[in-house]
Amino acid sequence: MRKLTALAALALVVSAVSADAANVTFSIREVGGDNTAEVPGAGGAVNFEIVADIDSDSTDNDGLALVGVDLTFSSAAVVGHVSGGAMSNPGGVMSAFNYPDGVTNPPFPPGSYGGTNNGTSLLQIGGGQNTIGNPGPTPPFPVGAVNEEVAVTAQVVATGTYNVPSGSSPTTYVLTLANCFANTIDNGEVGPSVFNVSAATTTCGAALTISYSGISGTLSSAVARKTCDINIDMTPGGAITSDPRQGTPGGRGISNVVFAYTGGDPANNSITIQEDASCPSPPTFGAYTGTSVPSCTIGLGVLDCTFTPNLENARTYRFTVASGAVTAQVELRGLVGDVSGDGNVNATDRSLVVSQWTAPGYSCATDAATDINVSGATDATDRSLVVAQWTGVGTNCAP
């Protein structure tokens, strides 16, 4: 038998459900979507949320005082793929339901607003507000102020991320809400200490269905990212794209490349680097000799790779990525100041910076290449960086 927890005990303090009690409808959905989500490839993630909404005909209350729900999974193994092993409090008005402002299940601190993971479910996600007017410090919680009108319109009460496990065959995962309960603040209660509350009826049992098709995508595009994106030329035999930005102090070279896939997700999260550090072109790629280490993560349709430390300046790189049986190569030049993308830093690049510097406004579309130091503006500092590279020895060209 499940132990009587702090939330269950608090729920028993209120009176029995009356005939005119408020009804709270619970739902679960993908963030930005509905109650279905599709992840085409292995390793993808789905951000989801639990929502509580007091029915519009429930006028005899001033919002939620207590909220709780179990989240059950279609198989025991699935619960282990929720990031952190629990849901999270979304903040804002819901902070009043979380320890120490509110009361949640033990252990304390920090409590377990996100539910107790018993290996097959997350039990009693949620918490209650300080409607008992506890001032602290004994007991040390709840001690927060009460927020009224919570969930009189749909309110996100918990958020989470489900990381789809790798698999070779299509699979469906179902996350279902169960054992929902709620209390509402009685109409007209103003505090500031004790607020009378009543038990609500609930509409429970909603589910989120996550489908994993097991399809590997095909590389379609890539960008070099440092605040703004620079689109990499993916045309076979086309011009090599330059990333001319310096970035943070000492952050020379390429720091982040995001590869986008169509038809599914990348099948792995690894990348191979080759380089050419000689001038002039064309490049002859050999083994990478620098110190940067790539770290790539799979998202929905993307392979996001960071390089620590940044890839060395004044070199041209070839990245080899694979998705299933399909291997693709992307070439990118890291050359601080090469705004024109011709493999050299010279007066042409200075003129381009000055031209954009005197142009009104700032946008990624027009300033991505000319904002050399990634400060959010193209200005005299960027011109100085270009000139410093232009007059430098061994740093003003790359193949």
Secondary structure by P-SEA (a helix, b strand, c coil): cccccaaaaaaacccccccccbbbbbbbbccccccbbbbcccbbbbbbbbbbbccccccccccccbbbbbbbcccaaaaaacccccccccccccccccccccccccccccccccccccccccccccccccccccccccccccbbbbbccccccccccbbbbbbbccccbbbbbbbbbccccccccccccccccbbbbbbbbbbcbbbbbbbbcccccccccccccccbbbbccccccccccccccccccccccccbbbbbbccccccccbbbbbbbcccccccccccccccbbbbbbbccccbbbbbcccccccbbbbbbbbcccbbbbbbbbbbcccccccccccaaaaaaaaaaaacccccccccccccccccccccaaaaaaaaaaaacccccccc
